[in-house]
Amino acid sequence: MSSSRPAMRVPVDTDKPRRFVFVLMDQFSLLCFATAIESLRIANRMAGKTLYQWNTIGEGGESISCSAGTVFQLDSDLIELNREDTIMVCGGIDIQDATTKKVLGWLRREARKGLVVGGLCTASYTLAKAGLLDGKKATIHWENQDSFAEEFEEVDLTKSVFVVDGNRLTTAGGTSSIDLMLKLIADDQGEELANAVADQLIYSSIRTDQDTQRLSVPTRIGVRHPKLSQVIQMMENNIEEPISPSLLAKDVGMSTRQLERLFRRYLSRSPKRYYMELRLQKARNLLMQTDMSVINVALACGFASPSHFSKCYRAHYETTPYRERGSHAARLSI
C-alpha cells in the first residue's frame, strides 16, 4: 500500500488522536462516508486506543440528506479548524448544485492553513472548483470523468481508485474510501494495523493508487475476445475524433468485414452503431453535468454539426439535447 507521494501532515504529538472532519454535501454518498468512518472506528478498536477522532459538519450546521434519503444530524456548521485536522469532503449526486459559494470560500480559507484536504466520490469536483487541485493529480467517479476533464484542464485527472498527491486526497467513490483510509492508516500506524482493519472489514483485495476504478473491457462487456476488447478500448479513447471502422480493423490486423462479424456476433450491433452509442453516452453526461453549450458538447463527442448531433441524439434517447438539458434542470429545481 505504499505510495510515491504520501499525504503531507503537520508534525503533531503522536499521542494525540488524528481528527478527521467530514464535510457532508447535500445528497452525499452514504457508502463512501460510512466505509471511511468504519475504517477509522475499527482502527481504534484493533489498536485498543483512540488513534482517530471524527466529526461531521456542513453548511447550516443542522441536518443533511444523503443520496439514499436518510437524514443526518451535523455536529456543527463550517467552523474554523486546526492545522492538524484532515478535511474529508463527501460528495454524491448533483455535486455541482451542492457546491455552494459558502462551501468553496470555507475550503479555500482552511486550505490556506496547510490542512490535508480530501474529496470522496464526486467531491473531487468541489475541491477542483475551489482551485485546490490545480497542478495536482486527482481522480473522480468514472461517470463524472468526462465533464470533469472538460471543466478542469489544469488538473491531472487519472482513472485510479484513489490518488494521494501531497496534501490533497481524492477517491473514485464507492468502496474506494476503504482503500484510501487503509493507505492513511498504514502511513500513520503501519501496515500491520491497516491489514487488521481490512480483515475486520472482510476486505480481501486491498487496492493501491495504481489500480484503476472501472472493470476491464472484457469484464464489462461480458466477452473475452482480445481483438474486440482492443477495438472497444480504442473507441473509448477516441470519442472527440472518431476512428473509422476500416482503420480500427487495420490496427488490430483484420478486415472491416471480419470486424463487422465480430461485433454482430458478440454485441448484436455494428461497430459504427456501438461507437455512436459510446459518443452519445458521453454527450448525455456532458449535458447533465456541465454548462457546456450544445454545440461544444457535439464537438467534444465527434459530431461535425449540431443538427447531426441532435438527429442522432433524438433517434437514441427519443428527445433532443436541448429538451434533455431543460428537463434535467427542471428536476433539480423541484
C-alpha positions, 0 to 999 in steps of 0.5 A, a space after each residue: 500500500 505504499 505510495 510515491 507521494 504520501 499525504 503531507 501532515 503537520 508534525 503533531 504529538 503522536 499521542 494525540 488522536 488524528 481528527 478527521 472532519 467530514 464535510 457532508 454535501 447535500 445528497 452525499 454518498 452514504 457508502 463512501 462516508 460510512 466505509 471511511 468512518 468504519 475504517 477509522 472506528 475499527 482502527 481504534 478498536 484493533 489498536 485498543 486506543 483512540 488513534 482517530 477522532 471524527 466529526 461531521 459538519 456542513 453548511 447550516 450546521 443542522 441536518 443533511 440528506 444523503 443520496 439514499 434519503 436518510 437524514 443526518 444530524 451535523 455536529 456543527 456548521 463550517 467552523 474554523 479548524 486546526 492545522 492538524 485536522 484532515 478535511 474529508 469532503 463527501 460528495 454524491 449526486 448533483 455535486 455541482 448544485 451542492 457546491 455552494 459559494 459558502 462551501 468553496 470560500 470555507 475550503 479555500 480559507 482552511 486550505 490556506 492553513 496547510 490542512 490535508 484536504 480530501 474529496 470522496 466520490 464526486 467531491 473531487 469536483 468541489 475541491 477542483 472548483 475551489 482551485 485546490 487541485 490545480 497542478 495536482 493529480 486527482 481522480 473522480 467517479 468514472 461517470 463524472 470523468 468526462 465533464 470533469 476533464 472538460 471543466 478542469 484542464 489544469 488538473 491531472 485527472 487519472 482513472 485510479 481508485 484513489 490518488 494521494 498527491 501531497 496534501 490533497 486526497 481524492 477517491 473514485 467513490 464507492 468502496 474506494 474510501 476503504 482503500 484510501 483510509 487503509 493507505 492513511 492508516 498504514 502511513 500513520 500506524 503501519 501496515 500491520 494495523 491497516 491489514 487488521 482493519 481490512 480483515 475486520 472489514 472482510 476486505 480481501 483485495 486491498 487496492 493501491 493508487 495504481 489500480 484503476 476504478 472501472 472493470 476491464 473491457 472484457 469484464 464489462 462487456 461480458 466477452 473475452 475476445 482480445 481483438 474486440 476488447 482492443 477495438 472497444 478500448 480504442 473507441 473509448 479513447 477516441 470519442 472527440 475524433 472518431 476512428 473509422 471502422 476500416 482503420 480500427 480493423 487495420 490496427 488490430 490486423 483484420 478486415 472491416 468485414 471480419 470486424 463487422 462479424 465480430 461485433 454482430 456476433 458478440 454485441 448484436 450491433 455494428 461497430 459504427 452503431 456501438 461507437 455512436 452509442 459510446 459518443 452519445 453516452 458521453 454527450 448525455 453526461 456532458 449535458 447533465 453535468 456541465 454548462 457546456 453549450 450544445 454545440 461544444 458538447 457535439 464537438 467534444 463527442 465527434 459530431 461535425 454539426 449540431 443538427 447531426 448531433 441532435 438527429 442522432 441524439 433524438 433517434 437514441 434517447 427519443 428527445 433532443 439535447 436541448 429538451 434533455 438539458 431543460 428537463 434535467 434542470 427542471 428536476 433539480 429545481 423541484 
